[in-house]
């Protein structure tokens, strides 16, 4: 199929064979060519063009996201030169469309989403259809705010961490300690929501603080999980609060990486990988004088009692922790109630936290 121009842009999308149509390239005044495929034609083909090649396969686990900034910069340079720009892959369907969508969102981050940008491209080239993995990467890029750099973005780093976990689990082992993101060790801490309400979770037995709002993971109820693990939800209420990995969890997640009797919260050096690291197991309270069983983890994921699927899953059992809803009057105005911790009765916990937006109401 011939190359097609994106409406409103001097950008063309095509497959590899459109490079042979010298008449069409000259008519469109193509000066820059972006190739997004693993096997490229010889460089002689691009002798009369400014050329950027990105080696990538059209498979869902290909990391195109890391190449968005370089591709966007090249596309913009081509347009600024006054000529036309061709973005091509093998068929002009998935990889090339993904790069064009990323560029369009970067130019209009508040106006376009991956789907709306794709709809614009399909006006002239209906066959464009990025694979599901690329669409997810575009959604992540949109969630980041379409930045000039993605590698230092926490959303991107967390996505890479999940990829490492998936690869390890596929090989039948737990991930390496060096690849796990312990969220409370990051230089930039996640911030609570701006409603003035937050959640604090403590061990019911010893009252040791285990987690707060920024480290709680939302999940959708009845979200479909892998068929081999799927089961009917046993309850509409969640039995666990799911968390991002935190440094106090090291002795449970990587039992061979922490010296006996050491403080898991203290700054120290840990082995990068423990051959005994289990795929799943129990979480123990980090208080050395307590050690109560407070939850469980499964790197391969598990289905919540509500039917939602969480991967990887690190969950605190609600029956073994106390959950307090806190209010910050500064965030709610001078007329708000005084700041205080509220220990909720068991029957009120999920509804209170659901109102706060912390995530537990959706767990």
C-alpha positions as CSV (number, residue, x, y, z in Angstrom):
1,X,0.0,0.0,0.0
2,X,1.2,3.5,-0.8
3,X,2.2,5.9,2.0
4,X,-0.6,8.1,3.5
5,X,-0.4,11.6,5.0
6,X,-1.6,12.2,8.5
7,X,-4.3,14.9,8.4
8,X,-3.0,18.2,9.6
9,X,0.6,17.1,9.6
10,X,3.3,16.9,6.9
11,X,4.0,13.3,8.2
12,X,3.5,10.2,6.0
13,X,3.1,6.6,7.1
14,X,3.9,3.7,5.0
15,X,5.4,0.2,4.7
16,X,8.9,-0.7,3.6
17,X,7.9,-1.0,0.0
18,X,7.0,2.7,-0.3
19,X,10.7,3.4,-0.2
20,X,10.9,2.1,-3.8
21,X,8.4,4.6,-5.0
22,X,10.8,7.4,-5.7
23,X,8.2,9.4,-7.6
24,X,5.8,9.5,-4.6
25,X,8.7,10.4,-2.2
26,X,9.7,13.3,-4.4
27,X,6.1,14.5,-4.8
28,X,5.7,14.6,-1.0
29,X,9.1,16.4,-0.7
30,X,10.3,13.7,1.8
31,X,13.5,14.9,3.4
32,X,13.5,12.7,6.6
33,X,12.8,9.0,7.0
34,X,12.2,7.3,10.3
35,X,12.6,3.5,10.1
36,X,11.0,1.4,12.9
37,X,11.8,-2.2,12.2
38,X,14.5,-4.8,12.9
39,X,15.7,-5.4,9.3
40,X,16.4,-2.2,7.4
41,X,17.3,-1.8,3.7
42,X,20.8,-0.8,2.9
43,X,21.9,2.7,3.7
44,X,22.2,3.5,0.0
45,X,18.4,3.6,0.0
46,X,18.5,6.5,2.4
47,X,21.4,8.4,0.7
48,X,19.2,11.4,-0.2
49,X,17.4,11.6,3.2
50,X,18.1,12.3,6.8
51,X,17.6,8.9,8.4
52,X,17.0,7.5,11.8
53,X,16.7,3.8,12.4
54,X,15.1,2.2,15.5
55,X,15.5,-1.6,15.7
56,X,12.2,-3.0,16.9
57,X,10.0,-6.0,16.3
58,X,6.2,-5.8,16.1
59,X,5.7,-7.8,19.3
60,X,3.8,-6.8,22.4
61,X,6.8,-7.0,24.8
62,X,9.1,-4.8,22.6
63,X,10.1,-1.7,24.4
64,X,9.2,1.2,22.0
65,X,8.5,3.6,24.9
66,X,12.2,4.1,25.5
67,X,12.6,5.3,21.9
68,X,9.7,7.8,22.0
69,X,11.9,10.9,22.9
70,X,14.5,10.2,20.1
71,X,11.8,9.6,17.5
72,X,9.8,12.7,18.5
73,X,13.0,14.9,18.3
74,X,13.8,13.5,14.9
75,X,10.3,14.0,13.6
76,X,10.2,17.6,14.9
77,X,13.6,18.3,13.2
78,X,12.3,17.0,9.9
79,X,9.2,19.2,10.1
80,X,11.2,22.2,11.1
81,X,13.4,21.8,8.1
82,X,10.4,22.5,5.9
83,X,10.2,19.1,4.2
84,X,8.1,16.1,4.5
85,X,8.7,13.2,6.8
86,X,8.1,9.5,6.3
87,X,7.7,7.1,9.2
88,X,7.7,3.5,8.1
89,X,7.8,-0.1,9.5
90,X,7.2,-3.3,7.6
91,X,3.6,-2.8,6.8
92,X,2.9,0.7,7.9
93,X,0.4,-0.6,10.5
94,X,1.7,-1.0,14.1
95,X,5.2,0.3,14.9
96,X,5.1,3.4,12.6
97,X,1.6,4.3,13.8
98,X,2.8,4.0,17.4
99,X,5.6,6.5,16.8
100,X,3.3,9.0,15.1
101,X,0.8,8.7,17.9
102,X,3.6,9.4,20.4
103,X,4.6,12.5,18.5
104,X,1.0,13.8,18.2
105,X,0.4,13.4,21.9
106,X,3.7,15.1,22.7
107,X,2.6,18.1,20.7
108,X,-0.9,18.2,22.3
109,X,-0.6,16.3,25.6
110,X,-3.8,17.8,27.0
111,X,-5.9,17.4,23.9
112,X,-5.1,13.9,22.5
113,X,-5.1,10.4,23.9
114,X,-3.7,7.4,22.2
115,X,-7.1,6.5,20.9
116,X,-8.0,9.9,19.6
117,X,-4.6,10.3,17.9
118,X,-5.1,6.8,16.3
119,X,-8.5,7.9,15.1
120,X,-7.0,10.9,13.3
121,X,-4.4,8.7,11.6
122,X,-7.0,6.2,10.5
123,X,-8.8,8.9,8.6
124,X,-6.2,8.5,5.9
125,X,-4.8,5.1,6.7
126,X,-7.5,2.8,8.1
127,X,-5.3,-0.2,8.5
128,X,-3.2,1.4,11.3
129,X,-3.5,-0.7,14.5
130,X,-0.7,-0.7,17.1
131,X,-0.5,-4.0,18.9
132,X,-1.9,-4.2,22.5
133,X,1.5,-3.8,24.1
134,X,2.3,-0.7,22.1
135,X,-1.1,0.8,23.0
136,X,-0.4,0.2,26.6
137,X,3.0,1.9,26.3
138,X,1.3,4.9,24.6
139,X,-1.2,5.0,27.6
140,X,1.8,5.1,30.0
141,X,3.4,7.9,28.0
142,X,0.1,9.8,28.1
143,X,-0.1,9.2,31.9
144,X,3.4,10.6,32.3
145,X,2.4,13.8,30.6
146,X,4.3,13.0,27.4
147,X,7.7,14.2,28.7
148,X,10.9,14.8,26.7
149,X,12.6,12.1,28.8
150,X,11.0,8.9,30.0
151,X,13.9,6.9,31.6
152,X,13.9,8.8,34.9
153,X,10.1,8.9,35.2
154,X,8.7,6.7,38.1
155,X,5.9,5.4,35.9
156,X,8.4,4.2,33.4
157,X,10.7,2.7,36.0
158,X,7.8,0.9,37.6
159,X,6.7,-0.5,34.2
160,X,10.3,-1.9,33.7
161,X,10.2,-3.4,37.1
162,X,6.9,-5.2,36.3
163,X,8.5,-6.5,33.0
164,X,11.4,-7.9,35.0
165,X,9.0,-9.7,37.4
166,X,7.0,-11.2,34.5
167,X,10.2,-12.5,32.8
168,X,11.4,-14.0,36.0
169,X,8.1,-15.6,36.8
170,X,7.9,-17.0,33.2
171,X,11.2,-18.8,34.1
172,X,9.7,-20.2,37.2
173,X,11.7,-18.1,39.7
174,X,11.3,-15.0,41.8
175,X,12.8,-11.7,40.5
176,X,16.3,-10.7,41.5
177,X,16.5,-8.4,44.4
178,X,18.3,-5.7,42.4
179,X,15.4,-5.5,40.0
180,X,12.7,-4.9,42.6
181,X,11.6,-1.3,43.3
182,X,11.2,-0.7,47.0
183,X,9.0,2.4,46.7
184,X,10.0,3.9,50.1
185,X,13.6,4.0,49.1
186,X,13.1,6.1,46.0
187,X,14.6,9.7,46.0
188,X,11.2,11.2,45.1
189,X,8.5,9.8,47.3
190,X,4.9,9.4,46.0
191,X,2.6,12.1,47.3
192,X,-0.8,11.5,48.9
193,X,-3.9,12.6,47.2
194,X,-5.0,16.2,47.5
195,X,-8.3,15.5,49.3
196,X,-6.7,16.0,52.7
197,X,-7.4,12.4,53.7
198,X,-4.9,9.5,53.9
199,X,-4.6,6.0,55.2
200,X,-2.2,4.5,57.7
201,X,-2.0,0.7,58.2
202,X,-0.5,-0.8,61.4
203,X,0.1,-4.3,62.6
204,X,-2.8,-5.2,64.8
205,X,-0.7,-7.1,67.3
206,X,2.2,-4.6,67.9
207,X,0.9,-1.4,66.3
208,X,4.0,-1.1,64.0
209,X,3.2,1.2,61.0
210,X,3.4,-0.9,57.8
211,X,2.2,1.4,55.0
212,X,0.5,4.7,54.1
213,X,-1.6,5.9,51.2
214,X,1.1,6.4,48.6
215,X,2.1,2.7,48.7
216,X,-1.4,1.2,48.3
217,X,-2.3,-0.3,44.9
218,X,-5.7,0.1,43.4
219,X,-7.3,-2.8,41.4
220,X,-10.5,-3.2,39.6
221,X,-13.1,-5.7,41.0
222,X,-13.8,-8.7,38.8
223,X,-10.9,-7.7,36.5
224,X,-10.1,-10.7,34.3
225,X,-6.9,-12.5,35.2
226,X,-5.0,-15.5,33.6
227,X,-7.4,-18.3,32.9
228,X,-5.4,-20.9,34.7
229,X,-5.9,-19.0,37.9
230,X,-9.3,-17.6,37.3
231,X,-12.0,-18.3,39.9
232,X,-15.4,-16.9,40.9
233,X,-15.1,-14.1,43.4
234,X,-16.0,-15.3,46.9
235,X,-17.0,-11.9,48.2
236,X,-17.7,-8.4,47.0
237,X,-15.3,-7.1,49.7
238,X,-11.6,-7.4,49.5
239,X,-9.8,-9.5,52.1
240,X,-6.4,-7.9,51.5
241,X,-4.8,-4.5,51.0
242,X,-2.3,-4.7,48.2
243,X,0.9,-2.8,48.4
244,X,4.0,-1.8,46.3
245,X,7.2,-3.5,47.6
246,X,8.5,-1.8,50.8
247,X,11.9,-2.2,52.3
248,X,10.6,-3.9,55.5
249,X,9.4,-6.8,53.3
250,X,12.9,-7.9,52.3
251,X,13.2,-10.7,54.9
252,X,9.9,-12.2,53.7
253,X,10.5,-11.7,49.9
254,X,14.2,-12.5,49.9
255,X,14.9,-14.5,53.1
256,X,18.5,-15.1,52.1
257,X,19.4,-11.5,51.5
258,X,19.1,-10.1,55.1
259,X,21.5,-11.1,57.9
260,X,19.9,-12.7,60.8
261,X,19.0,-10.2,63.5
262,X,19.6,-7.1,61.3
263,X,17.1,-4.4,60.9
264,X,15.4,-4.6,57.5
265,X,14.7,-0.8,57.6
266,X,18.3,0.1,58.2
267,X,20.5,1.3,55.4
268,X,22.7,-1.7,54.5
269,X,24.1,-3.7,51.6
270,X,22.0,-6.7,50.4
271,X,22.8,-9.6,48.2
272,X,21.5,-9.0,44.7
273,X,19.9,-12.3,44.4
274,X,18.9,-15.1,46.7
275,X,18.7,-18.6,45.2
276,X,16.1,-19.4,47.9
277,X,13.8,-16.5,47.1
278,X,10.3,-18.0,46.9
279,X,7.7,-17.3,44.2
280,X,5.1,-16.9,46.9
281,X,4.9,-17.0,50.7
282,X,3.9,-15.2,53.9
283,X,4.6,-11.7,55.0
284,X,5.8,-11.3,58.6
285,X,5.6,-8.1,60.7
286,X,9.0,-6.4,60.6
287,X,9.0,-5.8,64.3
288,X,11.5,-8.2,65.7
289,X,9.5,-8.6,68.9
290,X,6.3,-9.4,67.0
291,X,6.9,-11.3,63.8
292,X,3.1,-11.9,63.3
293,X,1.8,-13.3,60.1
294,X,0.2,-10.2,58.5
295,X,-0.3,-11.2,54.8
296,X,1.0,-13.0,51.8
297,X,2.7,-12.4,48.5
298,X,2.8,-14.0,45.1
299,X,5.1,-12.7,42.4
300,X,3.0,-14.6,39.8
301,X,-0.1,-12.7,41.0
302,X,-3.2,-13.7,42.7
303,X,-6.9,-13.1,42.5
304,X,-8.5,-11.0,45.3
305,X,-11.6,-12.3,47.0
306,X,-13.5,-9.5,45.1
307,X,-12.5,-11.1,41.8
308,X,-9.8,-8.5,40.9
309,X,-6.4,-9.7,39.7
310,X,-3.2,-8.2,41.0
311,X,0.3,-8.9,39.5
312,X,2.6,-9.1,41.3
313,X,0.6,-9.4,44.5
314,X,1.8,-8.3,47.9
315,X,-1.2,-8.2,50.3
316,X,-1.8,-7.4,53.9
317,X,-4.7,-9.3,55.4
318,X,-7.4,-6.9,56.7
319,X,-8.1,-9.3,59.5
320,X,-4.5,-8.9,60.8
321,X,-4.0,-5.1,60.5
322,X,-5.7,-1.9,61.7
323,X,-6.4,0.8,59.2
324,X,-6.7,4.4,60.3
325,X,-8.2,7.2,58.2
326,X,-6.4,10.5,58.8
327,X,-7.4,14.1,57.9
328,X,-5.1,17.0,57.1
329,X,-6.9,20.2,57.8
330,X,-4.4,22.3,55.9
331,X,-5.5,20.5,52.7
332,X,-9.2,21.0,53.5
333,X,-9.2,24.6,54.6
334,X,-9.4,26.3,57.9
335,X,-12.9,25.0,58.5
336,X,-11.8,21.4,58.5
337,X,-11.7,19.1,61.6
338,X,-8.6,18.9,63.7
339,X,-5.9,16.5,62.5
340,X,-6.3,13.2,64.3
341,X,-6.1,9.5,63.7
342,X,-9.3,7.6,63.6
343,X,-9.3,3.9,64.3
344,X,-12.2,2.6,62.4
345,X,-14.5,-0.2,63.6
346,X,-14.1,-3.4,61.4
347,X,-17.5,-2.8,59.8
348,X,-16.6,0.7,58.7
349,X,-13.1,0.3,57.3
350,X,-13.7,-0.3,53.6
351,X,-16.3,2.4,53.2
352,X,-14.3,5.0,55.0
353,X,-11.2,4.3,53.0
354,X,-13.2,4.2,49.8
355,X,-14.4,7.7,50.4
356,X,-10.8,8.9,51.0
357,X,-9.7,7.9,47.6
358,X,-6.8,5.9,49.0
359,X,-7.5,2.8,47.0
360,X,-8.8,0.5,49.7
361,X,-12.4,0.9,48.7
362,X,-11.5,-0.6,45.3
363,X,-9.2,-3.3,46.6
